[in-house]
Amino acid sequence: MPVIAKDEKGSQIKHAILGGRAQVLMFAGRDSWYYRQLKKGARSSRQTKGSPYITRCLEEIELTRAILKAEELYFALEKQIDANGKPIQRHSITDLLKEWIRINEDRQRAGQLSGSSVKAKVSSLQNATLIYLTQYKKLKTIDEIQVDTFADFSKWRIDESWKSIKSSKGHVVPLTSTVKRDLVHIKDWFQNFLYPRSYVTQIPSFEKLVVHADTLDKNPPIPLNPDWGHIHRYLDDWVKEAEANKNGNTQRIQYWRQLFRHLCLVLYNSGCRPSELLGKVERIKDNRPNGTFGIKTVLKGGLRWEDVEVETAIHKSESGKQFEIPIATLHIRYSKTGVPREVPCNTGQYFIRWRAYCDKWRDRNGLQPLTKKDYVFFNPNNNNPYPYSQVHKAWVELRDNLSLLLSPIRSDQKYTLYSLRSSYITNQIEEGKDIYLIKKITGHSLEVLQRHYDRSGVKKRKAEATQRTYGRKQKKDNYIDLDNLDESHY
């Protein structure tokens, strides 16, 4: 039996996959990664004739590609006949849902998916999808699913499902957008798991739902004039109020208010998601090689100082006069889609001012100087992200204090933290920026950009829509009113 290679610390070079059901390992003297799985019923080489393992060469040098290939191999082997030549037992819907969830959790641990994305997917599959297939449709195995199985899913989801599914708000009838999200997750399960692994030979038909435009405007954009001006002045006064207060925990309050102020300024002028700049602590399930699991805490996202590049650029005024302005390029490492991106934006002056404040504050309070690896918007006292609840509370307080001044246009919704993101995109579109450039900067899909924000195109062309030629003689109306005919028509 070949010997497993060891690293510099003397530990075997192997990695468990799929909750310890198989391994990816490197053998001594060989260049490729190998797949290894304990045979059913085998416990050790002493109790099994020959090797107790199923071993395959993956013909991959890169670990990431080897793991993906190993997952494919595991499910391919699962579909083969057993050692006695008997067909493998039909696969249950419940088991395959669990396998797909486990794979997504593995990808979350690898940083390929965000915690919120996995949480939404798990909730959708473990609740609505599982109840619909096993209880409403009375299906047990995956081969029982037909092309039209999901034909009445949306009707059931709205009319019946809420009686069985209890959310944090109780039993609530789901919105059309929620049903559409469920269908997206189900389709994802079929397209990226069941069909590629031959558990099904066809993908069912899914109803196309149209979400009413009014339900999309949950984060109305904040216009530059007058509402953003009100918010900008409020933040300035809010900071000055803390600086004037000499009582209690003044230093920490001053730092927090300055941080929140600069965070809002950067979000409004960069279009980033709040979580991308703030970072967050997530608790994820950690599968162990022995088949058990625990919970571990990991840090996701957050902007580091090394992720911010500030440089001077030449801009022009409307009159054509040139002037210098500091611009910034932000490297977003951890995004909602899992794809890093570069964000060039007019926020250089904010980062310069914020860094100068941080340096002075840390020196005054006896903290170590900042390094490139430190985070821009973390709590300096514990080097952790501020709780999102604290950020949200500060925004709600701002909004409430300005309630008599702020008035979202054509929306019954209130401004949210995500309104800072939608504001940036709306402003970019109204300035005539290329939609593909906006897509790259913000990480949005073209469909979302067009659906949420391209409505501003009508506003930009209002002059064309209302243009008239004055002084033109009006042509005689040739319309004949059949209800009011005069004698000339007889």
C-alpha positions in Angstrom: 0.0 0.0 0.0 1.5 3.4 -1.0 2.6 5.7 1.8 0.8 9.1 2.4 3.1 12.0 2.0 3.8 14.4 4.9 4.3 18.1 5.1 7.1 20.1 6.8 5.5 19.6 10.2 5.3 15.8 9.8 1.5 15.8 9.3 -0.1 13.7 6.6 -1.1 15.6 3.5 -4.8 14.8 3.2 -8.1 16.6 3.3 -11.6 15.3 4.2 -14.5 16.0 1.8 -18.2 15.7 2.1 -18.2 15.5 5.9 -15.5 12.9 6.0 -17.1 10.4 3.6 -13.9 10.5 1.4 -10.5 12.1 1.3 -8.2 13.9 -1.1 -4.6 13.0 -0.4 -1.1 13.0 -1.7 1.1 9.9 -1.9 4.8 10.0 -1.3 6.8 10.1 -4.6 3.7 10.9 -6.7 2.8 14.3 -8.2 -1.0 14.0 -8.5 -3.7 14.2 -5.9 -5.6 11.0 -5.2 -9.1 10.1 -4.1 -9.6 7.6 -1.3 -12.9 6.2 0.2 -13.3 3.5 2.8 -15.2 0.5 1.3 -18.6 -0.3 2.7 -18.3 -2.6 5.7 -14.5 -2.3 5.8 -13.0 -1.2 9.1 -9.3 -2.0 8.7 -6.8 -3.8 6.4 -6.7 -6.7 8.9 -10.4 -7.5 8.5 -10.5 -6.9 4.7 -8.8 -8.9 2.0 -6.7 -6.5 -0.1 -7.0 -2.8 0.4 -10.0 -1.5 2.5 -10.1 1.6 0.3 -11.4 2.6 -3.1 -8.5 4.7 -4.5 -8.5 6.7 -7.8 -5.9 9.0 -9.3 -7.4 12.5 -9.8 -4.7 13.6 -12.2 -4.8 17.1 -10.7 -1.9 19.0 -9.2 -4.0 22.0 -7.8 -5.9 21.1 -4.6 -9.1 23.1 -5.4 -9.6 21.4 -8.7 -8.8 18.0 -7.1 -11.5 18.5 -4.4 -14.1 19.4 -7.0 -13.2 16.4 -9.1 -13.2 14.2 -6.0 -16.8 15.3 -5.2 -17.9 14.4 -8.7 -16.2 11.0 -8.4 -17.8 10.2 -5.0 -21.3 10.7 -6.5 -20.4 8.8 -9.6 -19.3 5.8 -7.5 -22.5 6.1 -5.4 -24.6 5.4 -8.6 -22.7 2.3 -9.5 -23.8 -1.3 -8.5 -22.6 -2.7 -5.3 -20.0 -5.5 -4.8 -22.7 -8.2 -5.2 -23.9 -6.8 -8.5 -27.2 -5.5 -7.0 -28.6 -2.1 -8.1 -27.9 0.7 -5.7 -30.9 1.7 -3.6 -33.0 4.6 -5.2 -32.0 7.9 -3.8 -34.3 9.7 -1.5 -35.2 13.4 -2.0 -34.4 14.1 1.7 -30.9 12.7 1.4 -30.1 14.5 -1.8 -31.3 17.8 -0.4 -28.9 17.2 2.6 -26.0 16.4 0.3 -26.6 19.7 -1.7 -26.8 21.7 1.5 -23.5 20.1 2.7 -21.7 21.0 -0.5 -22.9 24.6 -0.2 -21.7 24.7 3.4 -18.3 23.4 2.3 -18.1 26.1 -0.3 -19.0 28.7 2.3 -16.1 27.5 4.4 -13.8 27.8 1.4 -15.0 31.5 0.9 -16.8 30.8 -2.3 -20.3 31.7 -0.9 -21.4 34.2 1.7 -23.1 33.1 4.9 -26.3 35.0 4.1 -26.5 33.3 0.7 -26.1 29.8 2.2 -28.6 30.6 5.0 -31.2 31.7 2.5 -30.7 28.6 0.3 -30.8 26.2 3.3 -34.0 27.9 4.6 -35.7 27.6 1.2 -34.7 24.0 0.6 -35.2 22.6 4.1 -38.6 24.2 4.5 -40.7 25.0 1.4 -39.0 22.6 -1.0 -38.9 19.6 1.3 -42.5 20.1 2.5 -43.8 20.6 -1.0 -42.2 17.4 -2.4 -42.5 15.0 0.5 -45.8 16.1 2.2 -47.8 17.9 -0.5 -46.8 15.8 -3.5 -46.2 12.6 -1.4 -42.9 11.8 -3.2 -40.0 9.9 -1.6 -37.3 9.3 -4.2 -35.8 11.7 -6.8 -36.8 9.6 -9.8 -40.5 10.3 -9.0 -40.1 13.9 -9.9 -41.7 14.7 -13.3 -41.4 17.6 -15.7 -44.6 19.2 -14.4 -44.0 18.4 -10.7 -43.5 22.1 -9.8 -46.3 23.4 -12.0 -48.5 24.4 -9.0 -45.6 25.3 -6.6 -46.2 29.0 -6.5 -50.0 28.5 -5.8 -49.3 26.1 -3.0 -46.5 28.3 -1.6 -48.9 31.3 -1.3 -52.1 29.5 -0.4 -51.0 26.7 1.8 -47.3 26.7 2.8 -47.4 29.5 5.3 -49.7 27.3 7.5 -46.8 24.8 8.0 -43.8 27.2 7.9 -43.2 29.5 10.8 -40.7 32.3 10.5 -39.4 34.8 13.0 -42.5 36.8 12.4 -44.9 33.8 12.8 -47.0 32.3 10.1 -46.8 34.8 7.3 -48.0 34.6 3.7 -44.9 34.8 1.5 -44.4 37.6 -1.0 -44.1 36.9 -4.7 -40.4 37.8 -4.5 -40.0 35.1 -1.8 -41.6 32.5 -4.0 -39.5 33.5 -6.9 -36.4 33.1 -4.7 -37.5 29.6 -3.7 -37.8 28.6 -7.4 -34.3 30.0 -8.1 -32.9 27.8 -5.4 -34.8 24.7 -6.6 -33.6 25.2 -10.1 -30.1 25.7 -8.9 -30.3 22.3 -7.1 -31.4 20.6 -10.3 -29.0 22.4 -12.7 -25.8 22.3 -10.5 -26.2 19.0 -8.6 -28.9 16.6 -9.7 -28.6 16.8 -13.4 -24.8 16.9 -13.7 -24.5 13.9 -11.4 -27.2 12.0 -13.4 -29.6 11.7 -10.5 -32.2 13.0 -12.9 -32.3 12.9 -16.7 -34.3 16.1 -17.2 -34.9 19.4 -15.5 -38.5 20.2 -14.5 -40.4 23.2 -15.9 -40.6 26.2 -13.5 -43.1 28.9 -13.6 -41.9 32.4 -14.5 -43.1 34.8 -11.9 -43.3 38.6 -12.4 -42.5 40.7 -9.4 -44.5 43.9 -9.4 -42.2 47.0 -9.7 -43.6 48.5 -6.5 -42.1 45.7 -4.4 -38.6 46.3 -5.8 -38.2 49.7 -4.3 -37.3 48.7 -0.8 -34.1 50.8 -0.8 -35.1 54.1 -2.5 -32.2 56.1 -3.8 -31.3 59.3 -1.9 -31.2 62.3 -4.3 -28.2 64.7 -4.0 -30.5 67.6 -3.6 -32.0 68.1 -1.1 -32.0 64.8 0.9 -28.3 63.9 0.7 -27.5 67.4 1.7 -29.6 67.1 4.9 -27.9 63.8 5.7 -24.4 65.2 5.1 -25.0 68.2 7.4 -26.6 66.0 10.1 -23.5 63.7 10.2 -21.2 66.7 10.5 -23.3 68.2 13.3 -23.6 64.7 15.0 -19.8 64.4 15.1 -19.3 67.9 16.4 -21.8 67.2 19.2 -19.7 64.3 20.4 -16.5 66.3 20.2 -18.0 69.0 22.4 -19.2 66.5 25.0 -16.5 66.0 27.7 -18.5 63.6 29.9 -18.4 59.8 30.2 -16.9 57.6 27.5 -16.2 60.5 25.2 -13.2 59.1 23.3 -15.0 55.9 22.1 -18.2 57.8 21.2 -16.2 60.3 19.1 -14.4 57.5 17.3 -17.7 55.6 16.6 -19.4 58.7 15.2 -16.5 59.6 13.0 -16.4 56.0 11.7 -20.1 55.9 10.9 -19.9 59.3 9.2 -17.1 58.3 6.9 -18.7 54.9 6.3 -21.9 56.6 5.0 -19.8 59.0 2.8 -17.9 56.1 1.3 -21.0 54.0 0.7 -22.8 56.8 -1.0 -19.9 57.5 -3.3 -18.8 54.0 -4.1 -21.9 51.8 -4.3 -20.4 49.1 -2.0 -22.5 46.9 0.2 -22.3 47.8 3.9 -21.1 44.2 4.7 -18.3 44.5 2.2 -16.7 47.4 4.1 -17.7 46.5 7.6 -17.0 42.8 7.7 -18.9 40.4 9.9 -18.4 37.5 12.2 -20.2 34.3 11.2 -20.7 31.0 13.0 -20.6 28.1 10.6 -20.9 24.4 10.8 -17.5 22.6 10.9 -17.7 19.0 9.6 -15.1 16.7 11.2 -13.4 13.7 9.5 -15.1 11.3 12.0 -18.6 12.4 10.7 -19.5 14.7 13.6 -19.6 18.5 13.4 -19.0 21.5 15.6 -19.5 25.2 15.3 -16.6 27.6 14.6 -16.4 31.4 14.3 -14.9 33.0 11.2 -14.4 36.5 10.0 -15.9 37.4 6.6 -15.2 40.5 4.6 -14.1 43.8 5.8 -11.9 46.5 4.1 -8.2 46.6 5.0 -6.0 49.6 4.6 -4.0 47.7 2.0 -7.2 47.4 0.0 -7.4 51.1 -0.4 -5.3 52.9 -3.1 -5.5 56.7 -3.2 -4.1 58.8 -6.1 -4.5 62.2 -7.6 -6.6 62.5 -10.7 -7.4 65.4 -13.0 -11.1 66.3 -13.4 -12.8 69.1 -15.4 -15.5 71.5 -14.3 -18.5 72.3 -16.5 -16.6 75.4 -17.7 -13.7 73.2 -18.8 -11.3 74.2 -16.0 -9.0 71.4 -14.8 -8.5 70.6 -11.1 -6.9 67.9 -9.0 -9.0 65.6 -6.8 -7.9 62.5 -4.8 -9.6 59.3 -6.0 -9.6 55.9 -4.4 -9.6 52.3 -5.8 -11.1 49.8 -3.3 -10.3 46.1 -3.6 -13.3 44.2 -2.4 -12.1 40.8 -1.3 -15.3 39.2 -0.1 -18.5 40.1 -2.0 -22.0 38.7 -1.9 -21.4 36.8 -5.2 -18.0 35.5 -4.0 -16.2 37.3 -6.8 -13.6 40.0 -5.8 -13.8 43.3 -7.7 -12.1 46.7 -8.0 -14.1 49.8 -7.2 -12.7 53.1 -8.5 -14.6 56.0 -6.7 -14.3 59.7 -5.7 -13.7 58.9 -2.0 -10.0 59.7 -1.8 -10.5 62.7 0.4 -12.6 60.7 2.9 -10.0 58.0 3.3 -7.2 60.6 3.8 -9.2 62.4 6.4 -10.3 59.2 8.2 -6.8 57.8 8.2 -5.4 61.0 9.7 -8.1 60.9 12.4 -7.4 57.2 13.2 -3.7 57.8 13.5 -4.2 60.7 16.0 -6.8 58.9 18.0 -4.7 55.7 18.4 -1.7 57.8 19.4 -3.8 59.7 21.9 -5.2 56.5 23.4 -2.0 54.5 23.6 -2.8 52.0 20.8 -0.3 50.5 18.3 0.1 52.4 15.0 -2.0 51.1 12.1 -0.6 48.7 9.6 -1.6 47.8 6.1 -3.2 44.6 7.4 -5.5 46.5 9.8 -9.2 47.0 9.0 -10.5 50.4 8.0 -13.9 50.3 9.8 -13.2 47.9 12.8 -13.5 48.6 16.5 -9.9 49.7 17.5 -10.4 48.4 21.0 -10.9 44.7 20.1 -10.0 44.6 16.4 -13.4 43.2 15.5 -16.3 44.4 13.3 -18.9 46.6 15.0 -22.2 44.7 15.3 -24.4 45.4 12.4 -27.2 46.1 14.8 -25.2 49.1 16.1 -24.7 50.4 12.6 -28.4 49.9 11.8 -29.4 51.6 15.0 -27.3 54.7 14.1 -28.9 54.9 10.7 -32.5 54.6 12.1 -31.7 57.3 14.6 -30.4 59.6 11.8 -33.5 58.9 9.7 -35.9 59.5 12.6 -34.2 62.8 13.5 -34.5 63.9 9.9 -38.0 62.5 9.3 -39.5 66.0 8.7 -36.9 66.7 6.0 -36.4 63.4 4.2 -39.0 62.4 1.7 -38.3 59.5 -0.7 -39.6 60.3 -4.2 -42.5 58.2 -5.4 -41.9 55.6 -2.7 -43.7 54.6 0.5 -40.5 53.0 1.8 -38.0 54.7 4.1 -34.3 55.2 3.3 -32.1 52.3 4.4 -28.4 51.7 4.6 -28.7 50.0 1.2 -30.2 53.2 -0.1 -26.6 54.5 -0.1 -25.8 51.8 -2.6 -28.8 52.3 -4.8 -28.1 56.1 -4.7 -24.7 55.6 -6.2 -26.0 53.4 -9.0 -28.9 55.8 -9.8 -26.5 58.7 -9.9 -24.1 56.9 -12.2 -26.9 56.0 -14.6 -28.3 59.5 -14.6 -24.9 60.8 -15.5 -24.8 58.6 -18.5 -22.2 56.1 -17.3 -21.9 52.8 -19.2 -24.1 50.2 -17.7 -21.5 47.5 -18.1 -19.0 49.6 -16.2 -21.5 50.0 -13.4 -22.1 46.3 -13.4 -18.4 45.6 -12.9 -18.0 48.2 -10.2 -21.1 47.2 -8.1 -21.2 43.5 -8.7 -24.8 43.7 -9.8 -26.3 41.7 -12.7 -27.5 43.5 -15.7 -31.0 42.3 -15.0 -31.1 43.8 -11.6 -29.6 47.1 -12.9 -32.2 47.4 -15.6 -35.1 46.4 -13.3 -34.2 48.6 -10.4 -32.5 51.6 -11.8 -33.0 52.1 -15.5 -36.3 53.8 -14.8 -34.2 56.9 -14.4 -33.7 56.8 -18.2 -37.2 58.2 -18.6 -36.4 61.1 -16.3 -33.2 61.9 -18.3 -35.2 62.2 -21.5 -38.0 64.4 -20.2 -37.0 67.2 -22.5 -37.4 65.0 -25.5 -40.8 63.7 -24.2 -42.2 67.2 -23.5 -40.8 69.0 -26.5 -43.3 71.0 -28.6 -43.2 73.2 -31.6 -44.9 76.5 -30.7 -46.7 78.6 -33.3 -47.7 75.6 -35.5 -51.2 75.8 -36.8 -53.3 73.0 -35.5 -54.6 70.5 -38.1 -58.2 69.9 -38.5 -59.4 66.9 -36.5 -60.6 64.2 -38.9 -62.2 62.2 -36.2 -65.9 61.7 -36.7 -68.0 61.4 -33.6 -70.8 58.9 -34.5 -72.8 60.0 -31.5 -72.9 63.7 -32.6 -73.4 63.6 -36.4 -74.5 66.9 -38.1 -76.5 67.4 -41.3 -73.5 67.3 -43.6 -73.2 63.6 -42.9 -76.7 62.7 -43.9 
